[in-house]
Amino acid sequence: MQKKAPVQGAKNLILRALAFLRLYETTVLHEYPRTYREELERQMMKLIPAIAIWGSFQWLLFIKNDTMLHGDAAILPVLRVGLTLVCVTVFAYYYFSRNPKRGYFGGLVVMSYLELATAVITGRVEAEPVYMSGYSLALVLIVLVPLDIRHSFAIITASLATFFAMLVLRGVKIETAYHEYNLLNLMSAGVAAYLMSYLINAIRRRSWEKSIIIENEREKSDKLLRNTLPDTIADELKNSGRVAPQLYTDATVLFTDFVGFTQIAEKMSPEELIRELDNCFSYFDQVAKRYKLEKLKTIGDSYMCAGGIPAANKTHALDCVLAALEIRAFMQQMKEIKAAQDLPYWELRIGIHSGPLVAGVIGESKFAYDVWGDTVNTASRMEAAGTAAEINISVKSYEQVKYFFNCEFRGRLAVKNKGEMEMYFVHELKEKFSADEVGRIPNTTFFEIYDELARGKKIAFKKDLGYLALSA
């Protein structure tokens, strides 16, 4: 049992490391940068673990050689151990904050310390060739780190200035050709560091600018797709490339149509006609969204939406009738305003029917979310069989809303290709469920029952008790 403890501890450590990496990917790598500085911070967050871990032990390997070559220079091991302390501190800071701005700052600190400490060490040993080669390498290393060009140039300049200041302070004279050769190598490395930092920074910026253009276009296409399709359907289409048709056993379809549209439209300019239709349909869109209805399409002066799709629910008929009451009130208000100005106005017929239907996406280049089935056809017939400023519903819709709304039975009326069908006009909410005098706005009692219905409870009317009863 005791032998398993170290194994279990190692397993837990690995699991924690994997969990940290997943969190790192979620919080850093998947956040798209909107500015070039954010892009540098994002890249730095990818590199900071490797930079910190490498810097924590890499320089410690040289302490033995420093002691052998320059045992009297106590500052050399101190500076090398200092890099380890800086890297450990930066990594801990990065680990606990996981903030891209702080990650960038950590990388800046590590590289600044590395370059300046290398300059001090090389100057302290009076520019010995073996140390000069290491200093040249350190100058070029900064090119690999995603720093802002100003910071890169500042670090390189400060490092070279520190190195030459150390030479002056120690009175070092470059006299031999061997030393001159290594000094020329160092200067070449410095020039290369400047040029390569500039060029790589330009490449990084150009790559980021291209990625921003691609991301903006992707967001535009995604927004257009979501304006065309419901969010869940758009996600399915993006993930799988297709949308499987779905059968809904019960949903409600609402149609509207303007009465006398053609006659009034003939007296309007095309611009006025489009503006009037846009004003009306834009308001209908707002109402549909407020009542969780899915707008399907407009056909000329007809508007079509549905409840209970793409997310099935138990309140679709109530949602459609409430939306119809608000739409009718809007059109009535528009009529009064137009009539007061002696302008032509439109009146609206609204038809509603509930039943099964199939919903899906049609088209390959121009997608459209649509519904099919007899329910759709019957809803259209309810609209056509209605009258101006009335909400005409089928008996199936009536059965789902009759406890909440005052409805007028119209009898059995002939319907094209359907024979005779029972229909009802919806006038307003019943007084016990209305928060206003005209019976359009539901009150708290209505919403309490509505919430229970949304949770799946069924409704029944107890005649002997005169109230609505809910059952599971």
Secondary structure, DSSP 8 states (H G I E B T S, - for coil): -TTHHHHHHHHHHHHHHHHHHHHHIIIIITS--SSHHHHHHHHHHHHHHHHHHHHHHTGGGGHHHHHHH-TT-THHHHHHHHHHHHHHHHHHHHHHH--HHHHHHHHHHHHHHHHHHHHHHHHHTTS-HHHHHHHHHHHHHGGGS---HHHHHHHHHHHHHHHHHHHHHTT----SHHHHHHHHHHHHHHHHHHHHHHHHHHHHHHHHHHHHHHHHHHHHHHHHHHHHS-HHHHHHHHHHSS---EEEEEEEEEEEEEETHHHHHTTS-HHHHHHHHHHHHHHHHHHHHHTT-EEEEEETTEEEEEES-SS--S-HHHHHHHHHHHHHHHHHHHHHHHHHTT----EEEEEEEEEEEEEEEE-SSS-EEEEESHHHHHHHHHHHTS-TTEEEEEHHHHHHHTTTEEEEEEEEEEETTTEEEEEEEEEEE-GGGBSSTTS-SB-HHHHHHHHHHHTT-EEEEETTTTEEEEE-
